[in-house]
Amino acid sequence: MPSLLERLNADLKDAMRAGDTVRRDEVRGLIAMLKAEQQTKLTRSLAKQGLILHGENVELTAEQQAHIDQVRASTRLDDDEEQTILLQRVKQHRQSIEAFTQGKRSDLASVEQAQLAIDETYLPQQLDSAAVEEAVQAAVRDSGASGPRDQGKVMGLLSPRLRGRADMKAVATRVQAVLAASAGA
């Protein structure tokens, strides 16, 4: 299966051919975020190994250059890191939509909704409400949560299981309701 970056590059070409400027611009934004994160990861890796040299007239030895080339070739974002970046972008759009809606800027909210719809096509298959409910109930049981103060424990279990496959804000709201009901019972 192609990586997210490969899919985005192919979709960018398709959007450009079709003249779809909204899709083109959103895909370009996602690609830019992925490449920036990949560069950050490479820089951290090189710095950790002492391969970033500072000062004037500093030259790399052939051995250092070979090692840098090896690190550069092996440093790629894995699927989880790509999904995390995509989720950040989706979260940004949702927050913008909420802010624009509250500010009575429906024109800007509709642009953000169009961009969000594009980003959501790259997310994994979303879980239905029954599957989310089942996961919430299982996490409450597994964590031994007994009231609203245990929400962190439950969300700690749910987050890795559901991230990218469900709206975590809605999941947190459901967890609060379940824990409030269990505390009142």
C-alpha positions in Angstrom: 0.0 0.0 0.0 1.4 3.4 -0.9 2.4 5.8 1.9 0.3 8.8 2.6 2.9 11.1 1.0 2.8 9.0 -2.2 -1.0 9.1 -2.3 -0.9 12.9 -1.8 1.6 13.4 -4.6 -0.6 11.4 -7.0 -3.7 13.2 -5.9 -1.9 16.6 -6.3 -1.3 15.7 -9.9 -4.9 14.7 -10.4 -6.2 17.9 -8.8 -3.9 20.0 -11.0 -5.1 18.2 -14.1 -8.7 18.7 -13.1 -8.2 22.3 -12.2 -9.5 21.7 -8.6 -7.8 24.6 -6.8 -9.3 23.8 -3.4 -8.1 20.2 -3.5 -4.7 21.2 -5.0 -4.0 23.8 -2.3 -5.1 21.5 0.6 -3.0 18.6 -0.7 -0.1 20.9 -1.1 -0.5 22.0 2.5 -0.6 18.4 3.8 2.5 17.6 1.7 4.3 20.7 3.2 3.4 19.6 6.7 4.7 16.0 6.1 7.9 17.2 4.5 8.5 19.7 7.3 8.1 17.0 9.9 10.3 14.6 8.0 13.0 17.3 7.9 12.6 17.9 11.6 13.0 14.2 12.3 16.1 14.1 10.1 17.7 17.1 11.9 17.0 15.6 15.3 18.6 12.3 14.2 21.7 14.0 12.8 22.0 16.2 15.9 21.7 13.3 18.2 24.6 11.6 16.4 26.7 14.7 16.4 26.6 15.1 12.6 25.6 18.8 12.5 28.6 20.9 12.4 28.7 24.6 13.4 31.1 27.4 12.5 32.9 28.7 9.4 35.0 26.6 7.2 33.9 23.3 8.8 34.1 20.5 6.4 32.8 17.0 6.7 35.1 14.0 6.3 34.2 11.4 3.7 33.2 9.1 6.5 30.9 11.7 8.1 29.3 12.4 4.7 28.7 8.7 4.1 27.1 8.4 7.5 24.9 11.5 6.9 23.8 10.0 3.5 22.9 6.8 5.3 20.9 8.5 8.0 19.1 10.7 5.3 18.2 7.6 3.3 16.8 5.7 6.3 15.0 8.6 8.0 11.4 8.5 6.9 8.1 9.1 8.6 6.3 5.9 9.5 2.5 5.5 9.0 1.7 6.5 12.6 3.7 9.7 12.3 2.0 10.5 9.0 -1.4 9.9 10.6 -0.6 12.1 13.5 0.2 15.0 11.2 -3.0 14.4 9.3 -4.9 14.3 12.5 -3.3 17.7 13.5 -4.5 19.2 10.3 -8.0 17.8 10.7 -8.1 19.1 14.3 -7.0 22.6 13.1 -9.8 22.6 10.5 -12.4 21.6 13.1 -11.3 24.3 15.5 -11.4 26.9 12.7 -14.9 25.8 11.7 -16.0 26.2 15.3 -14.4 29.6 15.6 -15.7 30.9 12.3 -19.2 29.6 13.1 -19.2 31.4 16.5 -17.9 34.5 14.8 -20.7 34.3 12.2 -18.3 33.9 9.3 -20.1 31.2 7.4 -18.1 32.1 4.3 -14.8 31.1 6.0 -16.4 28.2 7.8 -17.5 26.7 4.4 -14.0 27.0 3.0 -12.6 25.2 6.1 -15.4 22.5 5.7 -14.3 21.9 2.1 -10.7 21.5 3.2 -11.7 19.2 6.1 -13.7 17.0 3.7 -10.5 16.6 1.6 -8.4 15.7 4.6 -10.9 13.2 5.9 -10.6 11.1 2.7 -7.1 10.2 3.9 -8.1 9.1 7.3 -8.6 5.4 8.1 -12.1 4.0 8.0 -14.2 5.7 10.7 -15.9 3.6 13.4 -19.6 3.8 13.7 -21.3 4.9 17.0 -21.9 1.3 18.1 -18.2 0.4 17.8 -17.2 3.6 19.7 -19.7 2.8 22.4 -18.3 -0.7 22.7 -14.8 0.6 23.0 -15.8 3.1 25.6 -17.5 0.5 27.8 -14.5 -1.9 27.4 -12.1 0.9 28.4 -14.2 1.8 31.4 -14.2 -1.8 32.5 -10.4 -2.3 31.8 -9.4 0.8 33.6 -11.6 0.2 36.7 -12.9 3.7 36.4 -15.6 4.6 38.9 -16.3 8.2 38.4 -15.6 11.4 36.4 -12.2 11.8 38.1 -11.0 8.6 36.3 -11.6 10.1 32.8 -7.9 10.4 32.2 -7.4 6.7 32.8 -10.1 5.8 30.3 -9.0 8.2 27.7 -5.4 6.9 28.1 -6.7 3.5 27.0 -9.0 4.8 24.3 -6.7 7.3 22.6 -4.3 4.8 21.0 -7.2 2.5 20.1 -9.4 5.1 18.4 -7.1 7.9 17.3 -7.8 8.7 13.7 -10.8 6.3 13.6 -13.2 8.4 15.7 -13.7 12.0 16.7 -11.9 12.0 20.0 -13.8 15.1 21.2 -17.1 13.1 20.9 -15.4 10.1 22.5 -14.4 12.2 25.5 -17.9 13.5 25.8 -19.3 10.0 25.8 -16.7 8.9 28.4 -17.8 11.8 30.6 -21.4 10.7 30.3 -20.7 7.0 31.1 -18.5 7.9 34.1 -21.1 10.4 35.4 -23.8 7.8 35.1 -21.7 5.1 36.9 -20.9 7.5 39.7 -24.5 8.4 40.2 -25.6 4.7 40.2 
